[in-house]
Amino acid sequence: MSRLLIVSNRLPITIEKRKGNYNFRHSIGGLATGLGSFYKLYDSIWLGWCGLPITKVSSKEKRNIETKLMTDFASYPVFLYPRDIERYYRGFCNETIWPLFHCFTQYAIYDKDLWESYRRVNTLFRDGVLKIAEPDDVIWIHDYHLMLLPKLIREKMPDATIGFFLHIPFPPFEIFHLLPWRKEILESLLYADLVGFHTYDYAYHFLDSVHRILGYEHTIGQITTENRVVKVDSFHMGIDYKRYANSINIPEVRRKANRIRKKIGNRKIIVSIDRLDYTKGILQRLEAFDSFLERYPEYKEKVTFIHASAPSRTKVEHYHLLKKQADELVGGINGKYGTIGWIPIWYLYRSLPFNDITALYNAADVALLTPLKDGMNLIAKEFIATKADGKGVLIFSEMAGAAKELGEAIIVNPNNKEEIIESLKIALEMPDEEQIENNRIMQRRLQRYNVERWAKDFMDGLSHIKEIQQQLCARSLTDETTKKLIAAYVKSNNRLLLLDYDGTLVPFAPRPEKAKPDNELLTILKSLSLDTKNEVVIVSGRDKWILENWFSKINIGLIAEHGAWIREKEKGWETIEPLGNNWKEKILPILEYYVDRTPCAFIEEKQFSLVWHYRKVDNKLALVRSMELKDALLHLTANLNLGVLDGNKVIEIKKVGVNKGRAALRWISRQNTLDKKDWDFILSIGDDLTDEDVFAILPKSAYSIKVGLSPSRARFNLDSVSDVKLLISKLVN
């Protein structure tokens, strides 16, 4: 099996220097806890920042740390300078990406220097990966700190297997597009083979942003870029279920849980465990508890709220303010309602080890977890898993990714104080039978889809998309196949070359003046046409007079308007069948109506067809308007013997039966005019759906080539226009 290389911002190991010696211990919380059990099942190496500034580590100590981590922990460290830590981690990651992706746009700052630091550190991680990566490794990159890493690795390791998983929400387009560097981040992520998110909503937001910013559409989450296929999917992260379910069997956990119960007495226990973060809804939760005691005074001295907040990003201003506000709220509530024998809120401001956390879970009657926005929230799953007797109630935010899996909990809007207040009363009064029934359903679900299943599903998805890529690569025009093609070309005496124009010989451009052939292309085509063994035909959707103007000095065949017009060498233009124009007056008003409703769309009128162009239209609007227009046209043209052709950002209306394939058949079905022999070499190259009609009628011996990686009848693929020009230039030479 391939080796697994996990890459994340931090290693799952904490390194501390005490009295001149370095101590190594496993980290608690976050990704380290989530993946800690999984990565030990594989031949794995975990790469990440070791937590130490490089300025405090000598060269010898650095080598010793690297050796110790690789030998004892299968980990490899990245060392950062203090400036990197400040500007990349505390800066761009936590003051730009974190607030923006959690929809707290008011906190996000956009600083070019922070962005440059982010790029620099991603490059340092790339260098670390290149030092230890082997060709067959599976590279799994995690989270928002390293969104530039897929592209950086791919540029150096083109054939690498790369997965990326985002552990925080991906925001809607309207928020994501506020980021000045949105395009660079999306482009980089698409260099991964599989991009994963916790929920379908996040995956949809990503796909929507890719479509609207980069213009790539998707089919069931599969994106075809210029030269590769990428899969986007959702995988809801699980927990190490058995570890939490069996925690009550740990003597220390049992002792601590009993101690908590004894200390609180007969009171009900409500517990909240979070990092101190503005996304967690901590202030709103405390205010709701205050209002709960005010509305239902009968619960005074009958309930204790244990609120544990782990310090987080203590050097960021908004977190300082949050700490101050939380302290004041807790103090105010305890002062307002507390008595000599009862403190309403036990407030713990520190990180808790596993045994303390699970003791709290086991002792609690209610877990109140109400983040304003959360990628997943594994704490909710951990709480449910610890309930061996099935008793306990989870009040959970609908804004967290895990809410989709924990539907039997009491789901609340964290911004709705009234809903939280009433949910607290419902939870505290819920019969044991109902608690057990709800929790058993959730426990079975969490047990089935644990962290190992989550990781396995991601790995299976990564393997599947690699298989699809390999199938497409098998059709790629390799160097060996190119040599065979050229050899067949050289040996042959009667050659037919059918070449699409836009998207094949030149990049597609809606306006003719932007698509005019350059001198290099004209020279290649002229050289091909001067060879008496060749018959060269341009097969295009362009207007016949445009093609006539561009290629009048070259003796080649022309097919215009997707097959409506044909011009053989040294002959005039003709149609393949009599065509009328009286239908245009019925169709043109519909197209004009949609132009008026769609900024940047325009109509091109050809002699026997009408074309609605929408390449420059906003991608999301283009998707809606094109579907609406096609639907309207299909109804309108049903009795007019017209076809609606969906091309590359165009919709063309013309007579049924008129297509590139039928026009190309004029050449394919006849013998070479020079020596009356059959074609012994046929080459056809095209890039979109209109060219499939040509590929469909070619003999099996023909070399048919699709530009791009989408499914096609063509035998082979080339990546780009430049590859096409390189190929046909080799025929000349």
Beta strands, then each sheet from edge to edge (+ up, - down):
strand 1: 4-10
strand 2: 13-18
strand 3: 21-26
strand 4: 44-53
strand 5: 75-80
strand 6: 138-142
strand 7: 161-165
strand 8: 194-197
strand 9: 218-219
strand 10: 222-224
strand 11: 229-234
strand 12: 268-275
strand 13: 303-310
strand 14: 345-349
strand 15: 366-369
strand 16: 393-397
strand 17: 410-412
strand 18: 495-500
strand 19: 534-539
strand 20: 557-560
strand 21: 565-567
strand 22: 573-575
strand 23: 602-605
strand 24: 610-613
strand 25: 642-646
strand 26: 650-655
strand 27: 681-686
strand 28: 703-707
strand 29: 716-718
sheet 1: 5+ 4+ 1+ 6+ 7+ 8+ 11+ 10- 9+
sheet 2: 2+ 3-
sheet 3: 14+ 13+ 12+ 15+ 16+ 17+
sheet 4: 22+ 21- 20+ 19+ 18+ 27+ 28+ 29+
sheet 5: 23+ 24- 26+ 25-
end
